[in-house]
Each structure stands twice: as structure tokens, then as C-alpha cells.
Amino acid sequence: MSPEDATTGARPPGGTGRFLVTLRAGAAATPERTLRDIAGLRAARSADLHYAAHALGAAGDAQAIVYERLGVALVAANPEQAQALRASGARADGAVLAVEPEQYLAALGRFVDDGGEPSLSAELSTAPTRADGGALGAGGLAGVAQGESAPQPDLATMTWGVQVTQAWKSPASGAGIRVAVLDTGFDLSHPDFAGRPIVSASFVPGLDVQDRHGHGTHTAGTACGPVRPPGGSRRYGIAPAATLLVGKVLDDSGFCEEGWLLAGLDWALRQRADIVSMSLGWHVDAGEGYKVALERAGRAALDAGCVLLAAAGNEARQPVYRPANCPSVFAVGALDNSLHRAGFSCIGRNADGGELDLAAPGVDVWSSAPMPARYRRMEGTSMATPHVAGCAALWAENHGLRGRALWAKLLEWVRPLGEPRDEVGRGLVQAPW
């Protein structure tokens, strides 16, 4: 499934005409002065702007916005200014590390129902089994022998994703952990989240945080939905007590300019997010490397004790999408309800960050949806990503892990699947239990 299939709108094939400029660390001058001295650009600092002003054109006469926590600037440069920036980047001692075109990203999930309650048989076609009898990671979590069915709670009380990740029996709930979901927004009137503190902001020009697409409400529900939804639905949330931060970076047709994503990431770090879930991305060719600006953002997040997770992409056997292909962004693939790689899930064909890290449920995923539907089923690597984000929140609470230590624990404590690593990564994500 291509990004276009996941949305209802369309975008031109190229970029926006703007640039992402990554600055070298350790420069003596401020980023604003650096951009002025090199290319004569007027720059504003993201911390000085209201959220709605993060689009160039809404930030006064600024030609650049500097996301100082990320070390990246969004720049609207004329050809001469762009050439001056590139010339600096070409010098070993230049203040510019990379100049890259700003491009688009898209939501990576699609609805697979009409809003009605799915049958239980459609949600879990076979009882999942352990891939082998060995231990799952150094923690010593015992496996179930090949062919032996693992104990399963009643499907009427929780989704298959909550079951197979073991979130249902975790002693943790995500309490005290801050999970940012950067997506199409959220239905702030959703009754399942009534009385729940939600911090929100929109970085899409002209739009508030309200979710008019449905993708964001669904992913946020999977990551942080309640244990006992008041409407009587089954449990669908992995970390029900986590603090939910909602950043709208995808518009109402499911598209995103990379500058909007950077603004959302900068905001999430300012909000002290521990985990950021990004169910978005765009096609990457075989042999294509990662984007320097997005990798710098991932590294800045890890340095701040925050893990960025991103959907691997829905284009079958094509390489992992960006930004999931960055070495410092955790890449999540999708599994079907037989615990095999979902046919649409991208694979780790490229090296140096283009590998898959883990897989999670991404087919027939039941979660919250904007009212009046209240609940919907969706599929995609978008749906897998918040399962991992929720599990990460449980580990963060249960073991006090953050940043790189949390990343390592997610890879250590897994359920082997017996499939190649380039198709499912280390295996199925597991909650602490």
C-alpha cells in the first residue's frame, strides 16, 4: 500500500521547494547567526514561535525556522542562498552538515471496516504459538514449545494486539510516562478519554488538533487507550495510564510536510516526551540512504532520553520507509493475526538504519475512532507502531528505562517468530510481565 492509498488527498511528486538544513554540532555562532552569515537568511527560533506560526510565511518575515533542540532548520531559500548553504556543506570546516529538499510524508494505515463491530474470528484466526522453546532475551522470559498454544484470555475482553504483546498481564500501566503521538490529531471529545489529561498542539497551518481523518485517534488509542472503555468495548490500549501528548503533524487528508514533523518533534522534546510514536513515512528506493536531518532529530531525541518509533512502510517487499530508515529511529513492521509478516509490510533491504527492529500487530486492529463511529478496524504498519510505543511506556515505568537503555530492552525482550530478521526484525514486541 503506497502513501497515496493510505489517504484521500494527493500531493505533487517532488518536494515543497524548501530545504532542511542540518547544522554541524559545536559551531561557535548561534544557528540564526550562522544562517545569516552564510546565506543572508532571516531566521526565527522555534521556541519563540507560537505553534501555529511554525509554517514559513506565518512566522513574520523569517526565511528560516531553527529547531534548536534538533540542530535542524527549515529554510525557504532562493537559488543563490541555497548554493551558499551547499558550499558551506561541501567544506570540511563548514557550519552546514547537509542541505536536503523538504519532502512529504503520509499516514500509513487504512480503514478495513465500515465502523461496525468486527467478529472475534476475524480478529484472531489462529491461536498464536511461540516460535521456539528458548528464552526470550537475557531476562529469562520462558518460551512456549513449538506448536503449543499460549494461554489466551477471552477475545471479547481485549484485542489480539493487547494479548500477544502480553500487555494484558503486565504489572505496569504506563503511569508517569509521557507518550507523544504525532499524527492526524485526536478526537478530544472521545468518551473513552473523558477526564483524561491530554496535552495537544497542531503544527499544520490553519488546522486545530481535532482529528478529521481518523488515523490519529486510532493510533493514540492503541498506544494509550483505557483498560475498561466506558462504552463496553474490549480493551484496546497497551499503556492505559500513560500521559498522552498529541501533536497534529498530518493534515486532514493524511499528508505531512517534513517541516511540520520537525516542529512536532521539537515540541515533543520540549514537553519532555519519553516516547514518540510516528505512524507515517514515505517510499525509499533500494540503496537509498537516510535523510541527515531526520537522523539528527532521532539522535537528539535519544540524547534527551526519548525514543522515536516509526512505521516501516506498507509497500510489500520494498525497503523500510523514511524516517524509520534512520539509524536513530526505531523501525516497526507489521504482523498479521497468525503472527506472520503482513504481506504489505516493508522489509529491511537497506543497511545503515534501513533495517527492521521489531514487529507488532498491524492487521485487523481494533481501536478508537472519531465520534460518532467511536471504534474502527485499521491495518498498516501505522497500527503496529503504537503497539510498540505502548510497550515501551510499560518498560519505561516498570524498569525506569529511558532513551538508549529503553531501546535496548525492547530489542532484548522479544518473542521470536522464526522468520527472517529483514522481514520481522528481532520478533514480536513484548510488554514486561
LUMFI-846517 format. One line per 2 residues: number of its first residue (from 1); for each residue x, y, z of C-alpha. Coordinates in nm, 4 decimals. Layout:
N
NUM) X:Y:Z | ...
This chain:
433
1) 0.0000:0.0000:0.0000 | 0.1552:0.3256:-0.1097
3) 0.1241:0.6533:0.0829 | -0.1342:0.7681:-0.1716
5) -0.3505:0.4618:-0.0972 | -0.3469:0.5448:0.2722
7) -0.5022:0.8869:0.2254 | -0.7823:1.0623:0.0439
9) -0.5824:1.3514:-0.0974 | -0.2926:1.3934:-0.3351
11) 0.0377:1.5762:-0.3328 | 0.2796:1.6647:-0.6122
13) 0.5612:1.4139:-0.6548 | 0.8572:1.6395:-0.5720
15) 0.9298:1.8417:-0.2644 | 0.7864:2.1631:-0.1240
17) 1.0616:2.3840:-0.2673 | 1.2059:2.4470:0.0790
19) 1.5091:2.2869:0.2407 | 1.6069:2.1090:0.5599
21) 1.9449:2.2391:0.6706 | 2.1363:2.0359:0.9271
23) 2.3977:2.2354:1.1158 | 2.7235:2.0957:1.2443
25) 2.7354:2.0448:1.6178 | 2.9706:2.2624:1.8185
27) 2.9576:2.5729:1.5991 | 3.0683:2.8899:1.7784
29) 2.7889:3.1075:1.6415 | 2.4176:3.0628:1.7075
31) 2.2239:2.8851:1.4297 | 2.0420:3.2082:1.3457
33) 2.3677:3.3958:1.3012 | 2.5169:3.1073:1.1043
35) 2.2317:3.1148:0.8523 | 2.2540:3.4916:0.8278
37) 2.6307:3.4954:0.7787 | 2.6371:3.2164:0.5209
39) 2.3309:3.2967:0.3139 | 2.1820:3.6241:0.4390
41) 1.8761:3.4448:0.5788 | 1.6496:3.5897:0.8465
43) 1.5905:3.3100:1.0974 | 1.3489:3.2647:1.3878
45) 1.3903:3.0248:1.6795 | 1.1147:2.7659:1.7216
47) 1.0994:2.8345:2.0949 | 0.9974:3.1946:2.0209
49) 0.7076:3.0983:1.7930 | 0.3500:3.0060:1.8672
51) 0.2698:2.6588:1.7377 | 0.0576:2.7962:1.4540
53) 0.3491:3.0054:1.3285 | 0.5768:2.7113:1.2566
55) 0.4997:2.7300:0.8855 | 0.7203:2.9709:0.6958
57) 0.5019:3.2562:0.5857 | 0.3241:3.2568:0.9204
59) 0.6435:3.3379:1.1102 | 0.6634:3.7062:1.0217
61) 0.9388:3.7865:0.7731 | 1.1526:3.4860:0.8725
63) 1.3069:3.2852:0.5899 | 1.4143:3.0062:0.8238
65) 1.2933:2.8396:1.1425 | 1.5615:2.6904:1.3628
67) 1.4661:2.3858:1.5705 | 1.7475:2.4287:1.8160
69) 1.6814:2.1063:2.0078 | 1.7177:1.9124:1.6847
71) 2.0038:2.1049:1.5246 | 1.7991:2.1450:1.2056
73) 1.6472:2.4449:1.0278 | 1.3603:2.4678:0.7794
75) 1.4679:2.7160:0.5127 | 1.2982:2.8964:0.2258
77) 1.5997:2.9980:0.0180 | 1.6381:3.1453:-0.3276
79) 1.8854:2.9709:-0.5641 | 2.1786:3.1895:-0.4589
81) 2.1138:3.1345:-0.0898 | 2.0717:2.7604:-0.1419
83) 2.4026:2.7473:-0.3272 | 2.5759:2.9333:-0.0434
85) 2.4434:2.6794:0.2048 | 2.5583:2.3889:-0.0118
87) 2.9011:2.5438:-0.0492 | 2.9340:2.5575:0.3283
89) 2.8268:2.1956:0.3480 | 3.0924:2.0951:0.0970
91) 3.3718:2.2272:0.3202 | 3.5079:2.0057:0.5958
93) 3.5107:2.3053:0.8305 | 3.1770:2.4455:0.7138
95) 2.8980:2.5153:0.9623 | 2.6445:2.3292:0.7452
97) 2.6394:1.9495:0.7509 | 2.3672:1.8859:0.4917
99) 2.1160:2.0682:0.2715 | 1.8225:1.8460:0.1707
101) 1.4902:1.9163:-0.0013 | 1.1854:1.9223:0.2220
103) 0.9517:1.6448:0.1095 | 0.6193:1.4909:0.2051
105) 0.5222:1.2092:0.4393 | 0.1885:1.0300:0.4714
107) -0.0204:0.8275:0.7143 | 0.0466:0.4550:0.6731
109) -0.2807:0.2892:0.7705 | -0.6196:0.2315:0.6124
111) -0.9673:0.1525:0.7398 | -1.0835:-0.2028:0.6744
113) -1.4411:-0.1856:0.8034 | -1.7488:0.0321:0.7963
115) -1.7355:0.1156:1.1636 | -1.9236:-0.1912:1.2815
117) -1.8071:-0.4359:1.5477 | -1.5696:-0.6952:1.3942
119) -1.6285:-1.0629:1.4563 | -1.3929:-1.2276:1.7007
121) -1.2923:-1.4876:1.4435 | -1.1820:-1.2117:1.2096
123) -0.9566:-1.0713:1.4783 | -0.7553:-1.3815:1.5663
125) -0.7598:-1.6529:1.3045 | -0.5243:-1.8916:1.4870
127) -0.4061:-1.9170:1.8437 | -0.0532:-1.7737:1.8490
129) 0.2320:-2.0003:1.9495 | 0.5910:-1.9383:2.0496
131) 0.8410:-1.9701:1.7709 | 1.0721:-2.1915:1.9784
133) 1.1263:-2.3172:2.3289 | 1.4170:-2.0891:2.4084
135) 1.4377:-1.7934:2.6381 | 1.3214:-1.4542:2.5173
137) 1.6177:-1.2300:2.5846 | 1.8536:-1.2174:2.8764
139) 1.5669:-1.1523:3.1160 | 1.4800:-1.5220:3.1020
141) 1.1169:-1.4973:2.9878 | 1.0348:-1.8611:2.9187
143) 0.9071:-1.9550:2.5745 | 0.6232:-2.1915:2.4898
145) 0.7290:-2.5009:2.2976 | 0.6798:-2.5046:1.9209
147) 0.3196:-2.5907:1.8398 | 0.1914:-2.5383:2.1936
149) -0.0813:-2.2783:2.2256 | -0.0105:-1.9992:2.4705
151) -0.2839:-1.9307:2.7280 | -0.5296:-1.6797:2.5853
153) -0.7754:-1.4556:2.7687 | -1.1241:-1.4043:2.6319
155) -1.1172:-1.2246:2.2967 | -1.4376:-1.0468:2.3957
157) -1.2480:-0.8545:2.6641 | -0.9401:-0.7375:2.4741
159) -0.7921:-0.7123:2.1248 | -0.5476:-0.9655:1.9898
161) -0.2779:-0.6988:1.9990 | -0.3193:-0.6492:2.3726
163) -0.2986:-1.0278:2.4113 | 0.0040:-1.1225:2.2041
165) 0.2164:-0.8353:2.3367 | 0.1349:-0.9600:2.6901
167) 0.0206:-0.6098:2.7879 | -0.2900:-0.7577:2.9489
169) -0.0857:-0.9218:3.2248 | 0.1818:-0.6573:3.2713
171) 0.2193:-0.5114:3.6212 | 0.2835:-0.1733:3.4565
173) 0.0261:0.0665:3.3126 | 0.2470:0.3460:3.1765
175) 0.1783:0.5723:3.4752 | 0.4143:0.8688:3.4815
177) 0.5372:0.8085:3.1253 | 0.4794:1.0671:2.8538
179) 0.3909:0.9252:2.5114 | 0.3681:1.1637:2.2158
181) 0.1641:1.0553:1.9140 | 0.2467:1.2651:1.6064
183) -0.0344:1.2015:1.3615 | -0.3602:1.3472:1.2222
185) -0.4631:1.4757:1.5644 | -0.7161:1.3310:1.8067
187) -1.0878:1.3459:1.8803 | -1.0664:1.5366:2.2081
189) -1.4367:1.4654:2.2712 | -1.3954:1.0876:2.2597
191) -1.5858:0.9452:2.5593 | -1.3242:0.6762:2.6268
193) -1.0792:0.9538:2.7174 | -1.3162:1.1731:2.9183
195) -1.1372:1.3285:3.2144 | -0.8006:1.2114:3.0866
197) -0.5347:1.4871:3.0762 | -0.4206:1.5268:2.7147
199) -0.1607:1.7799:2.6043 | -0.2123:1.8784:2.2412
201) -0.0903:2.1140:1.9700 | -0.1283:2.1425:1.5935
203) 0.1606:2.2136:1.3581 | -0.0496:2.2057:1.0413
205) -0.1201:2.5625:0.9242 | -0.4840:2.6615:0.9592
207) -0.5965:2.3449:1.1403 | -0.6617:2.2722:1.5060
209) -0.5737:1.9405:1.6678 | -0.9160:1.7826:1.6056
211) -0.8871:1.4602:1.4051 | -1.0998:1.4752:1.0897
213) -0.9224:1.1809:0.9284 | -0.9387:0.9104:1.1958
215) -0.5840:0.7785:1.1739 | -0.4508:0.9704:1.4745
217) -0.7359:0.8809:1.7090 | -0.6834:0.5151:1.6188
219) -0.3069:0.5122:1.6792 | -0.3361:0.7090:2.0040
221) -0.5993:0.4626:2.1237 | -0.3755:0.1645:2.0580
223) -0.0863:0.3234:2.2445 | -0.2780:0.4656:2.5419
225) -0.6446:0.3586:2.5366 | -0.8222:0.2687:2.8647
227) -0.8334:-0.0732:3.0316 | -1.2140:-0.0656:3.0547
229) -1.3682:0.1549:2.7868 | -1.6900:0.3027:2.9303
231) -1.8904:0.2001:2.6242 | -1.8308:-0.1679:2.6959
233) -1.5779:-0.2260:2.4182 | -1.2922:-0.4673:2.4688
235) -0.9596:-0.3283:2.5910 | -0.7545:-0.1964:2.3001
237) -0.4893:0.0245:2.4667 | -0.1429:-0.1010:2.5626
239) -0.0410:0.1665:2.8197 | -0.3710:0.2915:2.9656
241) -0.2249:0.5214:3.2332 | 0.0417:0.6950:3.0230
243) 0.0210:1.0702:2.9731 | -0.0878:1.1298:2.6144
245) 0.0724:1.4103:2.4118 | -0.0997:1.4688:2.0778
247) 0.0821:1.6571:1.8047 | -0.1070:1.7124:1.4798
249) 0.1556:1.6937:1.2046 | -0.0567:1.5263:0.9337
251) -0.3327:1.7249:0.7663 | -0.6927:1.6108:0.7285
253) -0.6084:1.4099:0.4161 | -0.3219:1.2338:0.5935
255) -0.0246:1.4210:0.4465 | 0.2647:1.5926:0.6187
257) 0.5384:1.8323:0.5183 | 0.8650:1.7339:0.6844
259) 0.8853:2.0746:0.8480 | 0.5598:2.0037:1.0298
261) 0.7089:1.6803:1.1615 | 1.0225:1.8599:1.2814
263) 0.8041:2.1155:1.4586 | 0.6134:1.8339:1.6274
265) 0.9331:1.6594:1.7330 | 1.0768:1.9815:1.8717
267) 0.7536:2.0334:2.0680 | 0.7525:1.6740:2.1960
269) 1.1030:1.7176:2.3357 | 1.0022:2.0453:2.4989
271) 0.7087:1.8563:2.6548 | 0.9559:1.6012:2.7966
273) 0.8185:1.3115:2.5952 | 0.9736:0.9755:2.6816
275) 0.8455:0.8034:2.3675 | 0.7305:0.9413:2.0315
277) 0.5112:0.7321:1.8015 | 0.5140:0.8273:1.4311
279) 0.2799:0.6240:1.2108 | 0.3919:0.8000:0.8955
281) 0.6544:0.7786:0.6249 | 0.7382:0.7781:0.2550
283) 0.8915:0.5493:-0.0052 | 1.2677:0.4849:-0.0103
285) 1.4470:0.3293:-0.3087 | 1.6766:0.0281:-0.2857
287) 2.0205:0.1523:-0.1862 | 1.8912:0.4955:-0.0813
289) 2.0298:0.6311:0.2443 | 1.8564:0.8041:0.5294
291) 1.7865:1.1753:0.5481 | 2.0507:1.3565:0.7544
293) 1.8019:1.5996:0.9110 | 1.5704:1.3221:1.0288
295) 1.8620:1.1200:1.1655 | 1.9853:1.4281:1.3545
297) 1.6377:1.4580:1.5093 | 1.6412:1.0934:1.6135
299) 1.9839:1.1292:1.7716 | 1.8830:1.4474:1.9530
301) 1.5818:1.2645:2.0942 | 1.7947:0.9744:2.2200
303) 2.0374:1.2212:2.3764 | 1.7389:1.3715:2.5589
305) 1.6255:1.0295:2.6842 | 1.3454:0.9898:2.4299
307) 1.2910:0.7066:2.1787 | 1.1396:0.7819:1.8366
309) 0.9448:0.4976:1.6752 | 0.8248:0.4994:1.3142
311) 0.6229:0.2778:1.0818 | 0.8310:0.0707:0.8401
313) 0.6001:0.1286:0.5440 | 0.3255:-0.0536:0.3529
315) 0.4807:-0.1287:0.0164 | 0.5308:-0.5065:0.0435
317) 0.8919:-0.6049:-0.0215 | 1.0189:-0.2518:-0.0751
319) 1.2770:-0.1031:0.1645 | 1.1835:0.0468:0.5004
321) 1.0424:0.3982:0.4559 | 1.1839:0.7216:0.5920
323) 1.2043:0.8302:0.8737 | 1.2069:0.4694:1.0018
325) 1.5209:0.4091:0.7935 | 1.7266:0.6406:1.0154
327) 1.9717:0.4589:1.2472 | 1.8395:0.6556:1.5465
329) 1.4694:0.5905:1.4737 | 1.3174:0.2585:1.5813
331) 1.1599:0.0835:1.2777 | 0.8393:-0.1183:1.3297
333) 0.6990:-0.3765:1.0877 | 0.3502:-0.5303:1.0873
335) 0.2267:-0.8824:1.1650 | -0.0995:-1.0445:1.0653
337) -0.3209:-1.2291:1.3140 | -0.1361:-1.5568:1.2521
339) 0.1855:-1.3872:1.3692 | 0.3427:-1.3851:1.0252
341) 0.4746:-1.0790:0.8452 | 0.1806:-0.8873:0.6978
343) 0.2072:-0.9028:0.3191 | 0.2142:-0.5240:0.2860
345) 0.4877:-0.4644:0.5471 | 0.8176:-0.3286:0.4108
347) 1.1378:-0.5207:0.4713 | 1.4920:-0.4318:0.5754
349) 1.6626:-0.4220:0.2370 | 1.8907:-0.1229:0.3022
351) 2.1756:-0.1139:0.5522 | 2.2858:0.1645:0.7884
353) 1.9492:0.2256:0.9504 | 1.7247:0.0675:0.6890
355) 1.6820:-0.2478:0.8960 | 1.3672:-0.3539:1.0800
357) 1.3889:-0.3527:1.4587 | 1.0694:-0.5250:1.5756
359) 0.7236:-0.6225:1.4538 | 0.3795:-0.5829:1.6113
361) 0.0117:-0.6412:1.5260 | -0.0857:-0.4484:1.2134
363) -0.3872:-0.6325:1.0685 | -0.7485:-0.6160:1.1929
365) -0.6503:-0.3728:1.4657 | -0.9497:-0.2523:1.6677
367) -0.9115:0.0869:1.8344 | -1.0740:0.4232:1.8948
369) -1.2079:0.6374:1.6120 | -1.3569:0.9881:1.5974
371) -1.7190:1.0104:1.7018 | -1.9780:0.9059:1.6129
373) -1.8078:0.5867:1.4914 | -1.6221:0.5549:1.8254
375) -1.4314:0.2414:1.7121 | -1.2891:0.1164:1.3826
377) -1.0587:-0.1500:1.2471 | -0.7487:-0.0461:1.0529
379) -0.4429:-0.2116:0.9048 | -0.0914:-0.0970:0.8245
381) 0.2479:-0.0542:0.9818 | 0.0842:0.2557:1.1288
383) -0.1173:0.0242:1.3519 | 0.1893:-0.1775:1.4567
385) 0.3891:0.1256:1.5691 | 0.1698:0.2356:1.8637
387) 0.1711:-0.1209:1.9985 | 0.5478:-0.0827:2.0384
389) 0.5097:0.2694:2.1775 | 0.2708:0.1399:2.4428
391) 0.5010:-0.1479:2.5348 | 0.7900:0.0969:2.5580
393) 0.5867:0.3018:2.8064 | 0.5293:-0.0090:3.0184
395) 0.9016:-0.0860:3.0209 | 0.9840:0.2763:3.0991
397) 0.7580:0.2663:3.4043 | 0.8440:-0.0846:3.5169
399) 1.2234:-0.0587:3.4880 | 1.2873:0.3176:3.4855
401) 1.4461:0.2943:3.1406 | 1.4829:0.5861:2.9004
403) 1.6495:0.6600:2.5689 | 1.9093:0.4098:2.4505
405) 1.8566:0.1816:2.7517 | 1.4858:0.1587:2.6695
407) 1.5664:0.0904:2.3021 | 1.7988:-0.1955:2.4061
409) 1.5365:-0.3505:2.6363 | 1.2744:-0.3521:2.3597
411) 1.5149:-0.5491:2.1397 | 1.6214:-0.7809:2.4217
413) 1.2813:-0.8951:2.5480 | 1.1065:-1.0240:2.2362
415) 0.9040:-1.3192:2.1131 | 1.0926:-1.4976:1.8322
417) 0.8844:-1.5617:1.5234 | 1.1009:-1.7943:1.3178
419) 1.1022:-1.5593:1.0184 | 1.3998:-1.3743:0.8636
421) 1.5160:-1.0688:1.0538 | 1.4806:-0.8471:0.7474
423) 1.1059:-0.9284:0.7476 | 1.0129:-0.9127:1.1184
425) 1.3211:-0.7715:1.2915 | 1.4083:-0.9349:1.6236
427) 1.0499:-1.0598:1.6592 | 0.7228:-0.9614:1.8257
429) 0.7402:-0.6810:2.0824 | 0.6632:-0.7872:2.4405
431) 0.5486:-0.5949:2.7441 | 0.7116:-0.6606:3.0833
433) 0.5252:-0.9371:3.2673
